[in-house]
């Protein structure tokens, strides 16, 4: 579970701190004024090269110095990485409290926020199901680790940015908790209960939870088809956040939440099937981003829709070759039951637009092909609207949750034309598989500006210093930033 790290800011002399460890960022070509660290640099033991780290002790204080690289190359992402490296070293040394001296390079507020994010994300642990061998608090959380972070900011005003960054980072870690939970715990009903908790905690939030009967009666045939094979009850989760000062179009967030994906009748290979508990990562990101947006009180209107179900093989499961009718009336040949994510998203996207969303973004662990194309560095981006996409890309770049846009084209759209129905969920020609999946989803948003984010390669095992392997919570910070910029 996420470490409970308190975050504060302090003006004045950075040396006047009660923290047991001071953290100093070193930039190439800029002399360090902190004597114990300066001696390390002068001796050649430590360089300011990006990611290099060293430790010094003087007068009962521990110093961790971390390289930031060349000032002209310094970015918020580098600050996140440096903070994560420092936090990791501090934990190894048994540090409890960190005081980060705000670097003199870069924008102070942005850098301070990035340091907070890098530290809190790095400190995350998921050990809920392990027998506790170390010291724990009354709630069972591990007490062996960093407990407080102070940003020694001199005269810079960074209180607002650090507080917002802490809220975002905690939201990411909550999403990671949801991702890491096993599927026998994190069921669709469990996610629905989390939505109810969000609504109960925050003002201006309402929610609806719809069950199997409602989904079927609503004639959401694509969603229903995926849920047919599982005894676990599906849920369509709808959260509405409204702010009295909101201006501009209503946003729509849609997140795929298949809590376990066997592939259905088109069964997946057994190797690494346990990772398919992560197939709800898009839904986890949408839930926790929505919670953080409400906590921050951002002046927007938002509709978040999370379709959630298992995809299981059984005597009642949908079969390859079956034809269903989606909520918007499109008929679909289900030629591969393992292409289920686009089916539940189809009805969720249509419903989100019907509820009033005027700008839509969906997150989904949708295709293995995107991992081959972009690895774990970029999510795949697809859009029907350049202006809306520019806003999403800006949020993506700002948060370091990077995306790369791939094209939509009529030739790819032609590939998903059905033989017996309007469209197929799995075209026989295995060309541009991530793109054809996006072309499929495009059928369910009409003319509404829309961006599809395929996070199959970034939702887990990113191996960045601040998230490492396992669940990454990818997309939470991007969605928060998108909402923040939209409401500015």
CORCORMO-V652454 format. One record per residue. PHI is phi as a letter, one per 20 degrees, with the letter a starting at -180 (* if undefined). OMEGA is omega in whole degrees, -180 to 180 (NA if undefined). Layout:
PHI|OMEGA / PHI|OMEGA
//
This chain:
*|-177 / f|175 / f|-180 / e|-178 / d|175 / f|-177 / c|179 / c|172 / c|-179 / b|176 / e|178 / n|-176 / f|180 / g|-177 / f|-177 / e|-177 / c|176 / e|-179 / f|179 / f|-178 / b|173 / e|179 / d|-178 / c|174 / e|-178 / d|176 / d|180 / f|178 / n|179 / d|-179 / f|177 / e|-178 / e|180 / e|-166 / g|-178 / g|179 / f|179 / g|179 / f|176 / f|-179 / f|-178 / f|-180 / f|-177 / n|-179 / f|-178 / c|176 / d|-180 / e|178 / g|-178 / g|177 / n|177 / f|-176 / c|178 / b|-177 / c|176 / c|177 / c|176 / a|174 / l|176 / m|180 / d|175 / e|177 / d|171 / d|179 / d|-178 / c|-177 / f|178 / d|-180 / n|-179 / f|-180 / g|-178 / f|179 / e|-174 / f|180 / c|175 / f|180 / f|177 / f|176 / f|178 / f|-178 / f|180 / f|179 / f|179 / f|179 / f|179 / f|180 / f|178 / f|179 / f|180 / f|179 / f|177 / f|-177 / e|179 / n|180 / f|178 / d|-176 / c|-179 / d|171 / c|-179 / e|175 / f|-176 / g|-180 / f|-179 / e|178 / d|179 / m|177 / f|-173 / f|-177 / f|179 / f|-179 / f|179 / f|178 / f|180 / f|177 / f|178 / f|-180 / f|-178 / f|-179 / f|-177 / f|179 / f|179 / f|-176 / f|-177 / f|173 / c|172 / c|-178 / c|-175 / g|-173 / d|177 / e|174 / f|-175 / f|179 / d|-179 / d|180 / f|-180 / c|176 / e|-175 / f|-180 / e|177 / n|180 / e|-179 / f|179 / e|-180 / e|-179 / r|180 / f|-177 / d|-179 / b|177 / c|176 / d|172 / d|177 / e|-165 / d|-179 / m|179 / d|-179 / f|179 / e|-175 / c|-175 / g|-178 / f|-178 / f|179 / f|178 / f|179 / f|179 / f|178 / f|177 / f|180 / f|-178 / f|177 / f|177 / f|176 / g|-178 / f|173 / f|177 / f|178 / f|175 / g|179 / f|-180 / f|-173 / f|179 / f|177 / f|-173 / f|175 / f|173 / d|-177 / e|177 / e|174 / g|179 / f|178 / f|178 / f|177 / f|177 / f|177 / f|177 / f|178 / f|178 / f|178 / f|-179 / f|-179 / f|-175 / e|-170 / d|174 / f|176 / m|179 / d|174 / c|-179 / b|172 / c|176 / c|-177 / d|-176 / e|-176 / g|-178 / f|180 / f|-179 / f|-180 / f|180 / f|179 / f|-180 / m|171 / e|-172 / f|-180 / f|177 / f|-179 / g|-177 / f|180 / f|-175 / f|-175 / f|-173 / e|-174 / d|174 / f|179 / f|-177 / f|173 / f|177 / b|168 / d|-174 / d|179 / c|177 / c|177 / d|175 / d|-179 / c|178 / d|-176 / f|-179 / d|-177 / f|171 / c|178 / n|-176 / f|174 / f|179 / e|174 / c|175 / d|178 / c|-178 / c|177 / f|-180 / c|171 / e|-170 / f|165 / b|-176 / c|175 / e|-171 / n|-177 / m|179 / g|174 / e|-167 / f|176 / f|169 / f|-177 / f|-178 / f|178 / m|178 / f|179 / f|178 / f|-178 / f|167 / f|-180 / f|-176 / f|174 / d|-173 / f|177 / f|178 / f|178 / f|180 / f|-180 / f|-180 / g|-173 / f|172 / f|178 / f|178 / f|-179 / f|178 / f|178 / f|180 / f|179 / f|-180 / m|-178 / f|-175 / e|178 / c|167 / d|-172 / b|171 / d|179 / d|-178 / c|-179 / c|174 / e|-174 / c|178 / a|164 / e|172 / c|-170 / c|172 / e|177 / a|178 / f|179 / d|-174 / f|174 / f|-176 / d|173 / g|-178 / n|177 / f|178 / c|-179 / c|177 / d|-179 / f|-177 / g|-179 / e|176 / n|177 / f|174 / e|-172 / c|168 / e|177 / e|-176 / e|175 / b|-177 / f|176 / e|172 / e|-171 / e|-175 / f|180 / f|179 / f|-179 / f|177 / f|-179 / g|-179 / f|180 / f|178 / f|179 / g|-178 / f|179 / f|178 / f|179 / f|-180 / f|175 / p|177 / f|-177 / d|173 / c|-171 / c|170 / c|175 / c|177 / d|-178 / b|167 / f|-164 / e|-173 / c|172 / f|-178 / f|-179 / f|178 / f|177 / f|-176 / f|-169 / c|179 / m|179 / d|-179 / e|-178 / c|163 / e|175 / e|178 / d|178 / b|-177 / b|175 / d|-174 / b|-175 / f|-178 / f|178 / f|179 / f|179 / g|178 / f|178 / f|-180 / f|179 / f|178 / f|179 / f|-179 / f|-179 / f|-175 / e|-176 / m|175 / e|-164 / f|175 / c|177 / c|-176 / e|172 / d|-171 / e|163 / d|-176 / b|-177 / g|-179 / f|174 / f|177 / f|179 / f|-178 / f|-177 / e|175 / f|-177 / f|176 / e|-178 / d|-179 / c|-178 / f|-177 / b|175 / d|179 / e|-177 / b|-179 / f|-177 / f|179 / f|-177 / e|-180 / d|177 / l|-171 / g|178 / f|-179 / f|179 / f|175 / f|177 / f|177 / f|175 / f|-178 / f|-178 / g|180 / f|-170 / d|176 / d|-179 / m|-180 / e|-179 / f|176 / g|-168 / b|172 / c|174 / d|180 / d|180 / e|-173 / d|-177 / f|-179 / e|-174 / d|-175 / f|176 / b|180 / l|175 / f|179 / m|168 / e|-175 / g|-176 / e|174 / c|176 / l|176 / e|-174 / n|-175 / f|-178 / d|-174 / m|-175 / g|176 / o|-178 / f|-177 / f|178 / f|180 / f|178 / f|-180 / f|177 / f|178 / f|180 / f|-180 / f|-179 / f|-178 / e|-177 / f|NA
//
